[in-house]
Amino acid sequence: MYFPYFRGRMYELLALRDLATSGLISLSIIPVVEPIKLTSTFDGLLGAFNASDCKLSIIYNPEVGDLSDEPNTFDLLNDKLIEYRNIVPSVLMNESSDAAVDALIEKSVKKSDVLAILNNRDFVENYNELFDELPPQYTLAPDERHIRRSVKQGKILFEDKFNKQEKNADYKNNEDEFFSDDHLFFKDEGYDGFGDYSVIGNEYSDGGFAPRAVAIHIVYLDDTDALRVRHFVSDSNFDISDVAGKFHEAAVKLREWYMDGQQRQLTEALQTLLNHAEDGTYPGLPTIKKLSVMHHMELIGSFLDRRAGE
């Protein structure tokens, strides 16, 4: 199983919604969403997954965004999510974990139905006490001995695989790099699944700005089926003018790479990016990010489905 983690920004929610609506998300994938605010886009995501056979995990005690400062977050989420059948409730192990679990129990949710995120060793003792008698269904945890040995079942290898740079232009210094091979070896290493932050990374920022460079991040399978990520970066990176032109520079590089023997990487999202390169159209920066996320989810889902059928 694959557990990609998202922070609930609009383009991430739209990526997941479109995958579910189009039937392009594998049953081997359970996205984990940390909601930052309650919006119509969030409602659309819930509806799309409810209409599908796919599961979606929602965190009840978010640490970032508007909901992290909302005193009634548990009630707001409980009222919104109780009607959806495909929701896996999630809890971040932090100062609010006990209250979040209590709020779920009040809605007749069992601890064994919960997904926990244990990525801070300071909360290992809290995790052990909270789930002493009834372990959670899944626990996302990094490959750290002190944390790993506390998770008795449903252990998910969870780490940030994206080497995020300060500026988009910096990706030109390392245009092709290793991403992950967890999808190949997680079972051999005693895990029930794996997770990451896709091509976004763990760092959270709710703001945006006009970039000097445009970068398209494409995850792909190499000859050994390990995952690598290739960064296609614009060249005219001297100022913030003509973002559409910068995108076209990056997209042309993407198309040349694809045509040079990378046809096995094709997904619906990648095809859309290739069409923009061919037609000279510019979809906007949020859509570029959305399509990169969608491609990653499609590629991993197809790989896991093929592996399961072997």
N, C-alpha and C positions, 0 to 999 in steps of 0.2 A: 504494500500500500504506500501511496505517496501523499504527503501532507504539506502542500505549499502554504506558506504563511503570508497573509496580506494585512495591511493596516487600514483598509477601508477607504482609500482615496477613490475619487470618482472613476478614474480610468481603470483601476483594479476591479471595482465592482462591475463596471460595464464589460470588462473582459470575461469575468466569470459568468455574468448573466448571458452574454452572447454565446459562450461555449455551451451552457446548459440549454438555451433555447434552440440551438442548432443541432443538439445531440452530439456534440464534438468532445464532451468530457467523459473520460473513462470512469467506469464504476470502481476502478482501482485507485481513484484520486478522491481525497476528501479535503477540499480547501478549508483552511482555518482563517477566519476573518476577525480581526480586532476592530470593531466598529468605532469610528471617531465622531460620528454624528448620525442622527436619525433623519434620513432624507427619502425622497421618492425613489431615488436610485437604489438605495438600500432595500426599500420595499419591493422594487422590481427584481432585485437579485433573489430575495426570499421567494417571491412568486414563481420565478423561473425554475428554481430548484425544487419547489414544492410540486410543480407540474412534471418534473422529471423523476427518474429512478435514482438520482444521485444524491449523496449526502453532503451537507454543508455544516461546518462547525463554526459556531459563533461564540466569542469570548464574552463572558458576563461581567468581568471586572477589567475593562480596558485601562491601560496606563497612559495613553496619549489621546489628544483630541478633546473635543467638547465634553464627551461622555465621561472622561476621567475625572472631571470636576463636578459632575452632576450628582447631587446627593441621592437622587431617586433612580439611579441607573438600573439597579436590579429590578425594580418595579416596572420601569419603562420597557426593558427588554423582555421581561416575563410576559407582560401584556401583549407585546408584539409577536413573540415567538411561539406562544403556547398553541396557536392554531396550526403551526406548520409541522408536518409529519416527518420531514427529512432532516431536521435540525439535530446536530450533536452538540449539546451544551459544553462549553469549554471554560476552564478556570486557569488564570495565570497565578502561579505560586508567588504571592507577595503579601503585603500587610492586609489586603482585603479578601484573601482566599477563603477564610472561614466564613465570613459574612456572605460571600457569593455562593458557597456550597449550601449554607443554611437557607438562602433564598430559593435555591433549586429544590431542596428537600421539601420546602413548603408547597411547592408545585408538584409534588409526588415524583420528582426525578431522583432516581437511585444514584448513589455514588459510583456504582459499577457502570453507569451509562455516561459518565462524564469523561471528557478529554482534559488532561492536565498538561500544563507547560511548565516544566521544571528546568529552568536555564540559569538559576542562581543558587550556588551551593549554600548561601545563607538561609535558604528556606527548605533545605532538605529535612531538617528536624520537623518543621511544620507539616511538610508533605507526609512524613512517616506517621505523625500523630493523626492527621486528618483522614488518611486512607489506611489506617492500621488494620481494621477488620474487613474492609471492603475496598479493594484496589480499584482505581479508575479503569475504564475500558482501554484507554490509550494514555501514554505519557510521553510527550516530546521532550527529549533531554539530549544534551551534548555528550560527546564521547569523553567524559571526564569520570575517572574512577570513583570519586567520592559521590557523585550524583548517580552514576550508572548502577552501582551496586544496591542502591535503595529502591530501584524500580524492579518489582517482582514479575510483572506480566504486562503485555501490551506495550513493550518498550520500543520507542520510535527514535531513530538516530536523527537528531535535529541540529543543524549547524548552518551558519551563513556561508554560502559558497561563492558569493559575488564579490569580486575584488573592486570595490567602488573607488572611483577616483574623485578628486576634488573638482576638477573641471572636465568637461567632455573632451576637450582637445588633448587631455593627458592620456586618453585611451590609445592615441596613436603611438605611444611609447611601447605598447605591448598589445598589438592588434589581435592576437590569437593566443589564448591561454587555457590551461586546464580548468574545468569547472567542477566535475564530480564523477566518481565511480560508485557511489553509494547504491545506486540502482542495480549494480551488478553483484555486490557482496554483502548487502545488509542481512540477508538470511544466514549466510555463513558465519557472520559475526554475532549472531544471537538476537537480532532485532526483528520485529514484526513489520517494520516499514521504515521509511526515511522521509525527511522533510528539509526544506530550506526556504529562503526568501526570494526564490526565483531570480530574475535579472534586475531586482530592485535593491536588495540589500537590507540589512537590519536598521540602518539609520533612518530616522523619521523626520520629515520636514513637511509642513503643511503649506509652505509658500512656494512661489515660482518666480522665475525671472527670465528675461530674454537672453538666450545663450549666444555666445560668440561662435560656438561649434555645435553641430548636430551629430549625435552618435546613435546608431542603430545596433542594438545588442541581440545577437542571434545565437542561441544554444544549438549545438549540433552533435551528432554521433560520429566519432572517428572510426577508423578501421577496426579498432578493438571493442567498439560499442561503449567506450568511455565518453562522457560528455565534455565537450569543450565549448568555449564561448568566443565568438568572433565579433570584434567591434568595428563597424564601418563608420568612419568619421569624415566629416566634410573637410575641405581644404581651405576655403576662403574664410579663415577664422580670425580676421583682424578686427572686426567690430560686430555689432549686433544687427546690422542691416541684412535684408534679404534672407530671412530664415528659410523660405521656400526653396531658394536656390541652394542653400546649404544642404537641405534635405535631399535635393535631387543629386548633388555630388555624392552623398553617402549612399543613396539608393542605387545609383549606377554601379558603385563598387559592389554592393550586395548582389546585383543582377549578374555581374561578371563572375563573381565567386560561385554563384549558383550554377551558372552555365558551364563552369569548368569542373564538371563531374560531381556536383553535390545534389543531384536529383533525389536521392534517398531522403533528404531532409524536408521534402515538400509537405507542407500542411496548408490548410485553408488560409490561415493568417499569413503565412509566408507568401502564398500566391497573391494575396491582396497587396502586400508590399512590392512584390515584383511587378504587379500591374501598375502601381503608382510610378515605379521606375520607368516602365515602358511608355506610359501615357504622359509623363511629365507633370503629374498632378501632385498636390500637397495636401495631406489629410489633417495636418495640425499636430503639434507636439504630443498632446495627450493621446491621440489615436495611435501615434507611432509607438508609444509606450504600451498601450493596450494591445496592439498587434504582436509586439515582442513577447508579452506575457502569454497571450493566447497560443502563439507558436510553441512556446516552451511546454505548456500544458498538453497541447495536442501531441507533441513529439514524445513526451514521457508516457502519456496514456497509450499511444500506439505501441511503444516498446513493451510496456508491461502486459498489454493484452496479447501481444505476440509471444512473449515469454511464457505466459500462463497457458497458452495453447500448444506449447511444444511438448 
